[in-house]
Amino acid sequence: MKLFGITVLVLLLGAGLFFFYLGHKSSKMDAPDMVSGKLAPCGPKPNCVSSQSDATSEYFVAPLEVSGGEVVQSLVAAIEQTGGVVKMQTAGALQATYASGIFRYVDDVQFSWEAGSANVDVRSASRVGHSDMGANRVRVQALRAALGTN
C-alpha cells in the first residue's frame, strides 16, 4: 500500500511539473500575427474562437460592439476589467494577453476594426494545449459584458 501511495505522489508531482512547464513555455511564445489585415485563423484544436470564422463553425463568436466612437479606450478598459494586459496597439488593431491562475497559461486576444465602425472583430486563443474547456468563449462573453453589449 505504501508503494502505491508513493507511485501516486510521483505521478501527481510529474503531472504538476509538466503543467507548470507548459505554462512557462506559453509565456515565451509569441502571439500569432494578423494575416493580410485579418485576424489569424483558428487552428484545428478546440482552443480558439473568432468572429472572423465561418458563422457555422464551432469557433465562431459574434463581433463585439463598441458604441460612442471611443473604440480603443473602451477596449482597453474592458481588457483591464477582465484581467488582461494590453500588449500592442495600432490604428485599427489591439492585442492583449491573459494568464490563467495556477499554471499561468497565456492566451492571446486580438481585436481589429475599421475606422468609424462600431463592430470589432475578436479572436481569443490559447497558446498551448488542445482544449481550453470553453475558456476563450467565456472570455469573449466577459469582454462583451464589460463593454455593456451583452
TILO-904820 format. One record per atom (N, C-alpha, C): atom name; chain; residue number from 1; residue in one letter; x, y negated, z. Coordinates in nm, 2 decimals, padded with zeros to 4 digits, always signed. Layout:
% residues N
<CA, A, NUM, A, <X, Y, Z>>,
...
% end
This chain:
% residues 150
<N, A, 1, M, <+00.08, +00.12, +00.00>>,
<CA, A, 1, M, <+00.00, +00.00, +00.00>>,
<C, A, 1, M, <+00.09, -00.13, +00.00>>,
<N, A, 2, K, <+00.20, -00.12, +00.07>>,
<CA, A, 2, K, <+00.29, -00.23, +00.08>>,
<C, A, 2, K, <+00.35, -00.26, -00.06>>,
<N, A, 3, L, <+00.38, -00.16, -00.13>>,
<CA, A, 3, L, <+00.44, -00.18, -00.27>>,
<C, A, 3, L, <+00.33, -00.24, -00.36>>,
<N, A, 4, F, <+00.21, -00.21, -00.35>>,
<CA, A, 4, F, <+00.10, -00.27, -00.43>>,
<C, A, 4, F, <+00.09, -00.42, -00.40>>,
<N, A, 5, G, <+00.10, -00.45, -00.27>>,
<CA, A, 5, G, <+00.09, -00.59, -00.23>>,
<C, A, 5, G, <+00.21, -00.67, -00.29>>,
<N, A, 6, I, <+00.33, -00.62, -00.28>>,
<CA, A, 6, I, <+00.45, -00.68, -00.34>>,
<C, A, 6, I, <+00.44, -00.70, -00.49>>,
<N, A, 7, T, <+00.38, -00.59, -00.55>>,
<CA, A, 7, T, <+00.37, -00.60, -00.70>>,
<C, A, 7, T, <+00.27, -00.71, -00.74>>,
<N, A, 8, V, <+00.16, -00.72, -00.67>>,
<CA, A, 8, V, <+00.06, -00.82, -00.70>>,
<C, A, 8, V, <+00.12, -00.96, -00.68>>,
<N, A, 9, L, <+00.19, -00.98, -00.57>>,
<CA, A, 9, L, <+00.26, -01.10, -00.54>>,
<C, A, 9, L, <+00.36, -01.14, -00.65>>,
<N, A, 10, V, <+00.44, -01.05, -00.69>>,
<CA, A, 10, V, <+00.53, -01.08, -00.80>>,
<C, A, 10, V, <+00.46, -01.11, -00.93>>,
<N, A, 11, L, <+00.35, -01.04, -00.96>>,
<CA, A, 11, L, <+00.28, -01.08, -01.08>>,
<C, A, 11, L, <+00.21, -01.22, -01.07>>,
<N, A, 12, L, <+00.16, -01.25, -00.96>>,
<CA, A, 12, L, <+00.10, -01.38, -00.94>>,
<C, A, 12, L, <+00.20, -01.49, -00.95>>,
<N, A, 13, L, <+00.32, -01.47, -00.89>>,
<CA, A, 13, L, <+00.43, -01.57, -00.90>>,
<C, A, 13, L, <+00.47, -01.58, -01.04>>,
<N, A, 14, G, <+00.49, -01.47, -01.11>>,
<CA, A, 14, G, <+00.53, -01.48, -01.25>>,
<C, A, 14, G, <+00.43, -01.55, -01.34>>,
<N, A, 15, A, <+00.30, -01.53, -01.31>>,
<CA, A, 15, A, <+00.20, -01.60, -01.39>>,
<C, A, 15, A, <+00.20, -01.74, -01.36>>,
<N, A, 16, G, <+00.21, -01.78, -01.23>>,
<CA, A, 16, G, <+00.22, -01.92, -01.19>>,
<C, A, 16, G, <+00.34, -01.99, -01.26>>,
<N, A, 17, L, <+00.45, -01.93, -01.26>>,
<CA, A, 17, L, <+00.57, -01.99, -01.32>>,
<C, A, 17, L, <+00.55, -02.00, -01.47>>,
<N, A, 18, F, <+00.48, -01.91, -01.53>>,
<CA, A, 18, F, <+00.45, -01.92, -01.68>>,
<C, A, 18, F, <+00.36, -02.04, -01.70>>,
<N, A, 19, F, <+00.26, -02.05, -01.62>>,
<CA, A, 19, F, <+00.17, -02.17, -01.65>>,
<C, A, 19, F, <+00.24, -02.30, -01.62>>,
<N, A, 20, F, <+00.32, -02.31, -01.52>>,
<CA, A, 20, F, <+00.40, -02.43, -01.50>>,
<C, A, 20, F, <+00.49, -02.46, -01.61>>,
<N, A, 21, Y, <+00.55, -02.35, -01.67>>,
<CA, A, 21, Y, <+00.64, -02.37, -01.79>>,
<C, A, 21, Y, <+00.56, -02.42, -01.90>>,
<N, A, 22, L, <+00.44, -02.37, -01.93>>,
<CA, A, 22, L, <+00.36, -02.42, -02.04>>,
<C, A, 22, L, <+00.32, -02.57, -02.02>>,
<N, A, 23, G, <+00.29, -02.61, -01.89>>,
<CA, A, 23, G, <+00.26, -02.75, -01.86>>,
<C, A, 23, G, <+00.38, -02.84, -01.89>>,
<N, A, 24, H, <+00.50, -02.79, -01.85>>,
<CA, A, 24, H, <+00.62, -02.86, -01.87>>,
<C, A, 24, H, <+00.65, -02.87, -02.02>>,
<N, A, 25, K, <+00.63, -02.76, -02.09>>,
<CA, A, 25, K, <+00.65, -02.76, -02.24>>,
<C, A, 25, K, <+00.56, -02.86, -02.31>>,
<N, A, 26, S, <+00.43, -02.86, -02.26>>,
<CA, A, 26, S, <+00.34, -02.95, -02.33>>,
<C, A, 26, S, <+00.37, -03.10, -02.31>>,
<N, A, 27, S, <+00.44, -03.13, -02.19>>,
<CA, A, 27, S, <+00.48, -03.27, -02.17>>,
<C, A, 27, S, <+00.59, -03.32, -02.26>>,
<N, A, 28, K, <+00.66, -03.22, -02.32>>,
<CA, A, 28, K, <+00.78, -03.25, -02.40>>,
<C, A, 28, K, <+00.74, -03.26, -02.55>>,
<N, A, 29, M, <+00.62, -03.22, -02.58>>,
<CA, A, 29, M, <+00.58, -03.21, -02.72>>,
<C, A, 29, M, <+00.53, -03.35, -02.76>>,
<N, A, 30, D, <+00.52, -03.37, -02.89>>,
<CA, A, 30, D, <+00.47, -03.50, -02.95>>,
<C, A, 30, D, <+00.33, -03.48, -02.99>>,
<N, A, 31, A, <+00.25, -03.59, -02.99>>,
<CA, A, 31, A, <+00.12, -03.58, -03.04>>,
<C, A, 31, A, <+00.12, -03.57, -03.19>>,
<N, A, 32, P, <+00.02, -03.51, -03.25>>,
<CA, A, 32, P, <+00.01, -03.50, -03.40>>,
<C, A, 32, P, <-00.01, -03.64, -03.46>>,
<N, A, 33, D, <+00.05, -03.66, -03.58>>,
<CA, A, 33, D, <+00.03, -03.78, -03.65>>,
<C, A, 33, D, <-00.10, -03.78, -03.73>>,
<N, A, 34, M, <-00.14, -03.90, -03.76>>,
<CA, A, 34, M, <-00.26, -03.92, -03.84>>,
<C, A, 34, M, <-00.21, -03.88, -03.98>>,
<N, A, 35, V, <-00.31, -03.82, -04.06>>,
<CA, A, 35, V, <-00.28, -03.77, -04.19>>,
<C, A, 35, V, <-00.35, -03.86, -04.30>>,
<N, A, 36, S, <-00.28, -03.93, -04.38>>,
<CA, A, 36, S, <-00.35, -04.02, -04.48>>,
<C, A, 36, S, <-00.45, -04.11, -04.42>>,
<N, A, 37, G, <-00.43, -04.17, -04.30>>,
<CA, A, 37, G, <-00.52, -04.26, -04.24>>,
<C, A, 37, G, <-00.63, -04.19, -04.16>>,
<N, A, 38, K, <-00.63, -04.06, -04.16>>,
<CA, A, 38, K, <-00.73, -03.98, -04.09>>,
<C, A, 38, K, <-00.67, -03.92, -03.96>>,
<N, A, 39, L, <-00.76, -03.88, -03.87>>,
<CA, A, 39, L, <-00.71, -03.81, -03.75>>,
<C, A, 39, L, <-00.66, -03.67, -03.79>>,
<N, A, 40, A, <-00.56, -03.62, -03.72>>,
<CA, A, 40, A, <-00.51, -03.48, -03.76>>,
<C, A, 40, A, <-00.63, -03.38, -03.75>>,
<N, A, 41, P, <-00.64, -03.29, -03.84>>,
<CA, A, 41, P, <-00.74, -03.19, -03.83>>,
<C, A, 41, P, <-00.72, -03.09, -03.71>>,
<N, A, 42, C, <-00.83, -03.04, -03.67>>,
<CA, A, 42, C, <-00.82, -02.94, -03.56>>,
<C, A, 42, C, <-00.77, -02.81, -03.63>>,
<N, A, 43, G, <-00.69, -02.74, -03.55>>,
<CA, A, 43, G, <-00.63, -02.61, -03.60>>,
<C, A, 43, G, <-00.73, -02.50, -03.58>>,
<N, A, 44, P, <-00.68, -02.37, -03.59>>,
<CA, A, 44, P, <-00.77, -02.26, -03.58>>,
<C, A, 44, P, <-00.81, -02.22, -03.43>>,
<N, A, 45, K, <-00.74, -02.28, -03.34>>,
<CA, A, 45, K, <-00.77, -02.25, -03.20>>,
<C, A, 45, K, <-00.89, -02.33, -03.14>>,
<N, A, 46, P, <-00.97, -02.27, -03.05>>,
<CA, A, 46, P, <-01.08, -02.35, -03.00>>,
<C, A, 46, P, <-01.04, -02.44, -02.88>>,
<N, A, 47, N, <-00.94, -02.53, -02.91>>,
<CA, A, 47, N, <-00.90, -02.62, -02.80>>,
<C, A, 47, N, <-00.89, -02.76, -02.85>>,
<N, A, 48, C, <-00.99, -02.79, -02.94>>,
<CA, A, 48, C, <-00.99, -02.92, -03.01>>,
<C, A, 48, C, <-01.13, -02.96, -03.05>>,
<N, A, 49, V, <-01.16, -03.09, -03.04>>,
<CA, A, 49, V, <-01.28, -03.14, -03.10>>,
<C, A, 49, V, <-01.25, -03.27, -03.18>>,
<N, A, 50, S, <-01.33, -03.30, -03.28>>,
<CA, A, 50, S, <-01.30, -03.41, -03.36>>,
<C, A, 50, S, <-01.43, -03.46, -03.43>>,
<N, A, 51, S, <-01.44, -03.59, -03.44>>,
<CA, A, 51, S, <-01.56, -03.65, -03.51>>,
<C, A, 51, S, <-01.54, -03.64, -03.66>>,
<N, A, 52, Q, <-01.41, -03.61, -03.71>>,
<CA, A, 52, Q, <-01.39, -03.60, -03.85>>,
<C, A, 52, Q, <-01.39, -03.46, -03.90>>,
<N, A, 53, S, <-01.43, -03.36, -03.81>>,
<CA, A, 53, S, <-01.45, -03.23, -03.85>>,
<C, A, 53, S, <-01.59, -03.22, -03.92>>,
<N, A, 54, D, <-01.61, -03.11, -04.00>>,
<CA, A, 54, D, <-01.73, -03.09, -04.06>>,
<C, A, 54, D, <-01.84, -03.08, -03.96>>,
<N, A, 55, A, <-01.96, -03.15, -03.98>>,
<CA, A, 55, A, <-02.06, -03.16, -03.88>>,
<C, A, 55, A, <-02.12, -03.02, -03.84>>,
<N, A, 56, T, <-02.10, -02.92, -03.92>>,
<CA, A, 56, T, <-02.15, -02.79, -03.89>>,
<C, A, 56, T, <-02.04, -02.70, -03.82>>,
<N, A, 57, S, <-01.92, -02.76, -03.80>>,
<CA, A, 57, S, <-01.81, -02.69, -03.74>>,
<C, A, 57, S, <-01.83, -02.69, -03.58>>,
<N, A, 58, E, <-01.77, -02.59, -03.52>>,
<CA, A, 58, E, <-01.77, -02.58, -03.37>>,
<C, A, 58, E, <-01.68, -02.69, -03.31>>,
<N, A, 59, Y, <-01.60, -02.75, -03.40>>,
<CA, A, 59, Y, <-01.50, -02.85, -03.35>>,
<C, A, 59, Y, <-01.57, -02.99, -03.35>>,
<N, A, 60, F, <-01.68, -03.01, -03.41>>,
<CA, A, 60, F, <-01.74, -03.14, -03.43>>,
<C, A, 60, F, <-01.80, -03.20, -03.31>>,
<N, A, 61, V, <-01.77, -03.33, -03.29>>,
<CA, A, 61, V, <-01.83, -03.42, -03.19>>,
<C, A, 61, V, <-01.87, -03.55, -03.27>>,
<N, A, 62, A, <-01.98, -03.61, -03.23>>,
<CA, A, 62, A, <-02.02, -03.74, -03.29>>,
<C, A, 62, A, <-01.91, -03.85, -03.26>>,
<N, A, 63, P, <-01.90, -03.94, -03.35>>,
<CA, A, 63, P, <-01.81, -04.05, -03.32>>,
<C, A, 63, P, <-01.86, -04.13, -03.20>>,
<N, A, 64, L, <-01.77, -04.21, -03.14>>,
<CA, A, 64, L, <-01.80, -04.29, -03.03>>,
<C, A, 64, L, <-01.86, -04.42, -03.08>>,
<N, A, 65, E, <-01.95, -04.49, -03.01>>,
<CA, A, 65, E, <-02.00, -04.62, -03.04>>,
<C, A, 65, E, <-01.94, -04.72, -02.95>>,
<N, A, 66, V, <-01.88, -04.83, -03.00>>,
<CA, A, 66, V, <-01.83, -04.94, -02.92>>,
<C, A, 66, V, <-01.90, -05.06, -02.96>>,
<N, A, 67, S, <-01.98, -05.12, -02.88>>,
<CA, A, 67, S, <-02.06, -05.24, -02.92>>,
<C, A, 67, S, <-01.98, -05.36, -02.86>>,
<N, A, 68, G, <-02.01, -05.48, -02.92>>,
<CA, A, 68, G, <-01.96, -05.60, -02.87>>,
<C, A, 68, G, <-01.83, -05.65, -02.94>>,
<N, A, 69, G, <-01.78, -05.57, -03.03>>,
<CA, A, 69, G, <-01.66, -05.61, -03.11>>,
<C, A, 69, G, <-01.53, -05.60, -03.04>>,
<N, A, 70, E, <-01.53, -05.56, -02.91>>,
<CA, A, 70, E, <-01.41, -05.55, -02.83>>,
<C, A, 70, E, <-01.36, -05.41, -02.83>>,
<N, A, 71, V, <-01.33, -05.35, -02.94>>,
<CA, A, 71, V, <-01.31, -05.20, -02.95>>,
<C, A, 71, V, <-01.19, -05.16, -02.87>>,
<N, A, 72, V, <-01.07, -05.23, -02.88>>,
<CA, A, 72, V, <-00.95, -05.20, -02.81>>,
<C, A, 72, V, <-00.97, -05.21, -02.66>>,
<N, A, 73, Q, <-01.02, -05.32, -02.62>>,
<CA, A, 73, Q, <-01.04, -05.34, -02.47>>,
<C, A, 73, Q, <-01.14, -05.24, -02.41>>,
<N, A, 74, S, <-01.25, -05.21, -02.49>>,
<CA, A, 74, S, <-01.34, -05.11, -02.44>>,
<C, A, 74, S, <-01.28, -04.97, -02.43>>,
<N, A, 75, L, <-01.21, -04.93, -02.53>>,
<CA, A, 75, L, <-01.15, -04.80, -02.53>>,
<C, A, 75, L, <-01.04, -04.79, -02.42>>,
<N, A, 76, V, <-00.96, -04.89, -02.41>>,
<CA, A, 76, V, <-00.85, -04.89, -02.30>>,
<C, A, 76, V, <-00.92, -04.87, -02.17>>,
<N, A, 77, A, <-01.03, -04.95, -02.14>>,
<CA, A, 77, A, <-01.09, -04.94, -02.01>>,
<C, A, 77, A, <-01.15, -04.80, -01.99>>,
<N, A, 78, A, <-01.22, -04.74, -02.10>>,
<CA, A, 78, A, <-01.28, -04.61, -02.09>>,
<C, A, 78, A, <-01.17, -04.50, -02.06>>,
<N, A, 79, I, <-01.06, -04.52, -02.13>>,
<CA, A, 79, I, <-00.95, -04.42, -02.11>>,
<C, A, 79, I, <-00.89, -04.42, -01.97>>,
<N, A, 80, E, <-00.87, -04.54, -01.92>>,
<CA, A, 80, E, <-00.82, -04.56, -01.79>>,
<C, A, 80, E, <-00.92, -04.51, -01.68>>,
<N, A, 81, Q, <-01.04, -04.54, -01.70>>,
<CA, A, 81, Q, <-01.15, -04.50, -01.61>>,
<C, A, 81, Q, <-01.16, -04.34, -01.61>>,
<N, A, 82, T, <-01.13, -04.28, -01.72>>,
<CA, A, 82, T, <-01.14, -04.13, -01.72>>,
<C, A, 82, T, <-01.01, -04.06, -01.69>>,
<N, A, 83, G, <-00.91, -04.13, -01.65>>,
<CA, A, 83, G, <-00.78, -04.07, -01.61>>,
<C, A, 83, G, <-00.68, -04.06, -01.72>>,
<N, A, 84, G, <-00.70, -04.12, -01.83>>,
<CA, A, 84, G, <-00.60, -04.12, -01.94>>,
<C, A, 84, G, <-00.50, -04.23, -01.93>>,
<N, A, 85, V, <-00.39, -04.22, -02.02>>,
<CA, A, 85, V, <-00.29, -04.32, -02.03>>,
<C, A, 85, V, <-00.27, -04.35, -02.17>>,
<N, A, 86, V, <-00.28, -04.48, -02.21>>,
<CA, A, 86, V, <-00.27, -04.52, -02.35>>,
<C, A, 86, V, <-00.12, -04.51, -02.38>>,
<N, A, 87, K, <-00.09, -04.45, -02.49>>,
<CA, A, 87, K, <+00.05, -04.43, -02.54>>,
<C, A, 87, K, <+00.09, -04.51, -02.66>>,
<N, A, 88, M, <-00.01, -04.53, -02.74>>,
<CA, A, 88, M, <+00.02, -04.61, -02.87>>,
<C, A, 88, M, <-00.11, -04.68, -02.91>>,
<N, A, 89, Q, <-00.08, -04.80, -02.97>>,
<CA, A, 89, Q, <-00.19, -04.88, -03.01>>,
<C, A, 89, Q, <-00.15, -04.96, -03.13>>,
<N, A, 90, T, <-00.23, -04.95, -03.24>>,
<CA, A, 90, T, <-00.21, -05.02, -03.36>>,
<C, A, 90, T, <-00.34, -05.08, -03.41>>,
<N, A, 91, A, <-00.34, -05.16, -03.51>>,
<CA, A, 91, A, <-00.47, -05.21, -03.56>>,
<C, A, 91, A, <-00.55, -05.09, -03.62>>,
<N, A, 92, G, <-00.66, -05.06, -03.56>>,
<CA, A, 92, G, <-00.74, -04.96, -03.61>>,
<C, A, 92, G, <-00.71, -04.82, -03.55>>,
<N, A, 93, A, <-00.62, -04.81, -03.46>>,
<CA, A, 93, A, <-00.59, -04.67, -03.40>>,
<C, A, 93, A, <-00.54, -04.69, -03.26>>,
<N, A, 94, L, <-00.56, -04.58, -03.18>>,
<CA, A, 94, L, <-00.52, -04.58, -03.05>>,
<C, A, 94, L, <-00.49, -04.44, -03.01>>,
<N, A, 95, Q, <-00.40, -04.41, -02.93>>,
<CA, A, 95, Q, <-00.36, -04.28, -02.88>>,
<C, A, 95, Q, <-00.34, -04.28, -02.73>>,
<N, A, 96, A, <-00.40, -04.17, -02.67>>,
<CA, A, 96, A, <-00.38, -04.16, -02.52>>,
<C, A, 96, A, <-00.35, -04.01, -02.49>>,
<N, A, 97, T, <-00.30, -04.00, -02.37>>,
<CA, A, 97, T, <-00.28, -03.86, -02.32>>,
<C, A, 97, T, <-00.35, -03.84, -02.18>>,
<N, A, 98, Y, <-00.39, -03.72, -02.16>>,
<CA, A, 98, Y, <-00.45, -03.68, -02.03>>,
<C, A, 98, Y, <-00.37, -03.56, -01.98>>,
<N, A, 99, A, <-00.34, -03.55, -01.85>>,
<CA, A, 99, A, <-00.27, -03.44, -01.79>>,
<C, A, 99, A, <-00.37, -03.36, -01.70>>,
<N, A, 100, S, <-00.37, -03.23, -01.70>>,
<CA, A, 100, S, <-00.45, -03.15, -01.62>>,
<C, A, 100, S, <-00.40, -03.16, -01.47>>,
<N, A, 101, G, <-00.48, -03.12, -01.38>>,
<CA, A, 101, G, <-00.45, -03.13, -01.24>>,
<C, A, 101, G, <-00.33, -03.05, -01.19>>,
<N, A, 102, I, <-00.34, -02.92, -01.19>>,
<CA, A, 102, I, <-00.23, -02.84, -01.12>>,
<C, A, 102, I, <-00.11, -02.82, -01.21>>,
<N, A, 103, F, <-00.14, -02.77, -01.33>>,
<CA, A, 103, F, <-00.02, -02.73, -01.42>>,
<C, A, 103, F, <+00.03, -02.84, -01.51>>,
<N, A, 104, R, <-00.04, -02.95, -01.51>>,
<CA, A, 104, R, <+00.00, -03.07, -01.58>>,
<C, A, 104, R, <+00.00, -03.05, -01.74>>,
<N, A, 105, Y, <-00.09, -02.97, -01.79>>,
<CA, A, 105, Y, <-00.10, -02.96, -01.93>>,
<C, A, 105, Y, <-00.14, -03.09, -01.99>>,
<N, A, 106, V, <-00.08, -03.12, -02.10>>,
<CA, A, 106, V, <-00.10, -03.25, -02.17>>,
<C, A, 106, V, <-00.20, -03.23, -02.29>>,
<N, A, 107, D, <-00.30, -03.31, -02.29>>,
<CA, A, 107, D, <-00.39, -03.32, -02.40>>,
<C, A, 107, D, <-00.38, -03.45, -02.47>>,
<N, A, 108, D, <-00.40, -03.45, -02.60>>,
<CA, A, 108, D, <-00.39, -03.58, -02.68>>,
<C, A, 108, D, <-00.53, -03.62, -02.72>>,
<N, A, 109, V, <-00.56, -03.75, -02.71>>,
<CA, A, 109, V, <-00.68, -03.81, -02.76>>,
<C, A, 109, V, <-00.65, -03.92, -02.85>>,
<N, A, 110, Q, <-00.70, -03.91, -02.97>>,
<CA, A, 110, Q, <-00.67, -04.01, -03.07>>,
<C, A, 110, Q, <-00.80, -04.08, -03.12>>,
<N, A, 111, F, <-00.79, -04.21, -03.15>>,
<CA, A, 111, F, <-00.91, -04.28, -03.19>>,
<C, A, 111, F, <-00.87, -04.36, -03.32>>,
<N, A, 112, S, <-00.97, -04.37, -03.41>>,
<CA, A, 112, S, <-00.94, -04.46, -03.53>>,
<C, A, 112, S, <-01.08, -04.52, -03.57>>,
<N, A, 113, W, <-01.07, -04.65, -03.62>>,
<CA, A, 113, W, <-01.19, -04.72, -03.66>>,
<C, A, 113, W, <-01.15, -04.82, -03.77>>,
<N, A, 114, E, <-01.26, -04.86, -03.84>>,
<CA, A, 114, E, <-01.25, -04.96, -03.94>>,
<C, A, 114, E, <-01.28, -05.10, -03.87>>,
<N, A, 115, A, <-01.21, -05.20, -03.92>>,
<CA, A, 115, A, <-01.23, -05.33, -03.86>>,
<C, A, 115, A, <-01.38, -05.37, -03.88>>,
<N, A, 116, G, <-01.44, -05.42, -03.77>>,
<CA, A, 116, G, <-01.58, -05.46, -03.78>>,
<C, A, 116, G, <-01.68, -05.35, -03.76>>,
<N, A, 117, S, <-01.64, -05.23, -03.74>>,
<CA, A, 117, S, <-01.73, -05.12, -03.73>>,
<C, A, 117, S, <-01.75, -05.09, -03.58>>,
<N, A, 118, A, <-01.86, -05.04, -03.54>>,
<CA, A, 118, A, <-01.89, -05.00, -03.40>>,
<C, A, 118, A, <-01.86, -04.85, -03.38>>,
<N, A, 119, N, <-01.84, -04.78, -03.49>>,
<CA, A, 119, N, <-01.82, -04.63, -03.48>>,
<C, A, 119, N, <-01.67, -04.61, -03.47>>,
<N, A, 120, V, <-01.63, -04.53, -03.38>>,
<CA, A, 120, V, <-01.49, -04.50, -03.35>>,
<C, A, 120, V, <-01.47, -04.35, -03.36>>,
<N, A, 121, D, <-01.39, -04.30, -03.46>>,
<CA, A, 121, D, <-01.36, -04.16, -03.47>>,
<C, A, 121, D, <-01.27, -04.12, -03.35>>,
<N, A, 122, V, <-01.29, -04.00, -03.31>>,
<CA, A, 122, V, <-01.22, -03.95, -03.19>>,
<C, A, 122, V, <-01.18, -03.80, -03.21>>,
<N, A, 123, R, <-01.06, -03.77, -03.17>>,
<CA, A, 123, R, <-01.01, -03.63, -03.17>>,
<C, A, 123, R, <-00.94, -03.61, -03.03>>,
<N, A, 124, S, <-00.98, -03.50, -02.97>>,
<CA, A, 124, S, <-00.92, -03.46, -02.84>>,
<C, A, 124, S, <-00.88, -03.32, -02.85>>,
<N, A, 125, A, <-00.75, -03.29, -02.82>>,
<CA, A, 125, A, <-00.69, -03.16, -02.84>>,
<C, A, 125, A, <-00.59, -03.13, -02.74>>,
<N, A, 126, S, <-00.58, -03.00, -02.70>>,
<CA, A, 126, S, <-00.48, -02.95, -02.61>>,
<C, A, 126, S, <-00.35, -02.93, -02.69>>,
<N, A, 127, R, <-00.23, -02.95, -02.63>>,
<CA, A, 127, R, <-00.11, -02.93, -02.70>>,
<C, A, 127, R, <-00.07, -02.78, -02.69>>,
<N, A, 128, V, <-00.10, -02.71, -02.59>>,
<CA, A, 128, V, <-00.06, -02.57, -02.57>>,
<C, A, 128, V, <-00.19, -02.49, -02.53>>,
<N, A, 129, G, <-00.17, -02.36, -02.55>>,
<CA, A, 129, G, <-00.28, -02.27, -02.51>>,
<C, A, 129, G, <-00.38, -02.24, -02.62>>,
<N, A, 130, H, <-00.46, -02.14, -02.60>>,
<CA, A, 130, H, <-00.55, -02.10, -02.71>>,
<C, A, 130, H, <-00.69, -02.17, -02.68>>,
<N, A, 131, S, <-00.75, -02.15, -02.57>>,
<CA, A, 131, S, <-00.88, -02.21, -02.54>>,
<C, A, 131, S, <-00.86, -02.32, -02.43>>,
<N, A, 132, D, <-00.94, -02.42, -02.44>>,
<CA, A, 132, D, <-00.94, -02.53, -02.34>>,
<C, A, 132, D, <-01.06, -02.51, -02.24>>,
<N, A, 133, M, <-01.14, -02.41, -02.26>>,
<CA, A, 133, M, <-01.26, -02.38, -02.18>>,
<C, A, 133, M, <-01.36, -02.50, -02.19>>,
<N, A, 134, G, <-01.36, -02.57, -02.30>>,
<CA, A, 134, G, <-01.45, -02.69, -02.32>>,
<C, A, 134, G, <-01.40, -02.82, -02.26>>,
<N, A, 135, A, <-01.28, -02.83, -02.21>>,
<CA, A, 135, A, <-01.23, -02.95, -02.15>>,
<C, A, 135, A, <-01.23, -03.07, -02.25>>,
<N, A, 136, N, <-01.19, -03.05, -02.37>>,
<CA, A, 136, N, <-01.18, -03.16, -02.46>>,
<C, A, 136, N, <-01.32, -03.21, -02.50>>,
<N, A, 137, R, <-01.42, -03.13, -02.51>>,
<CA, A, 137, R, <-01.56, -03.17, -02.54>>,
<C, A, 137, R, <-01.61, -03.25, -02.42>>,
<N, A, 138, V, <-01.58, -03.20, -02.30>>,
<CA, A, 138, V, <-01.62, -03.27, -02.18>>,
<C, A, 138, V, <-01.55, -03.41, -02.17>>,
<N, A, 139, R, <-01.43, -03.41, -02.21>>,
<CA, A, 139, R, <-01.36, -03.54, -02.20>>,
<C, A, 139, R, <-01.42, -03.64, -02.30>>,
<N, A, 140, V, <-01.46, -03.60, -02.42>>,
<CA, A, 140, V, <-01.52, -03.69, -02.51>>,
<C, A, 140, V, <-01.65, -03.74, -02.45>>,
<N, A, 141, Q, <-01.73, -03.65, -02.39>>,
<CA, A, 141, Q, <-01.85, -03.69, -02.33>>,
<C, A, 141, Q, <-01.83, -03.79, -02.21>>,
<N, A, 142, A, <-01.72, -03.77, -02.14>>,
<CA, A, 142, A, <-01.69, -03.87, -02.03>>,
<C, A, 142, A, <-01.65, -04.00, -02.09>>,
<N, A, 143, L, <-01.58, -04.00, -02.20>>,
<CA, A, 143, L, <-01.54, -04.13, -02.26>>,
<C, A, 143, L, <-01.67, -04.20, -02.31>>,
<N, A, 144, R, <-01.76, -04.12, -02.37>>,
<CA, A, 144, R, <-01.89, -04.18, -02.42>>,
<C, A, 144, R, <-01.96, -04.24, -02.31>>,
<N, A, 145, A, <-01.97, -04.17, -02.19>>,
<CA, A, 145, A, <-02.04, -04.23, -02.07>>,
<C, A, 145, A, <-01.97, -04.35, -02.02>>,
<N, A, 146, A, <-01.83, -04.35, -02.02>>,
<CA, A, 146, A, <-01.76, -04.47, -01.98>>,
<C, A, 146, A, <-01.78, -04.59, -02.07>>,
<N, A, 147, L, <-01.81, -04.56, -02.19>>,
<CA, A, 147, L, <-01.84, -04.67, -02.29>>,
<C, A, 147, L, <-01.98, -04.71, -02.28>>,
<N, A, 148, G, <-02.06, -04.64, -02.20>>,
<CA, A, 148, G, <-02.21, -04.67, -02.19>>,
<C, A, 148, G, <-02.29, -04.63, -02.31>>,
<N, A, 149, T, <-02.24, -04.53, -02.38>>,
<CA, A, 149, T, <-02.32, -04.49, -02.50>>,
<C, A, 149, T, <-02.35, -04.34, -02.50>>,
<N, A, 150, N, <-02.41, -04.30, -02.39>>,
<CA, A, 150, N, <-02.45, -04.16, -02.38>>,
<C, A, 150, N, <-02.54, -04.12, -02.49>>,
% end
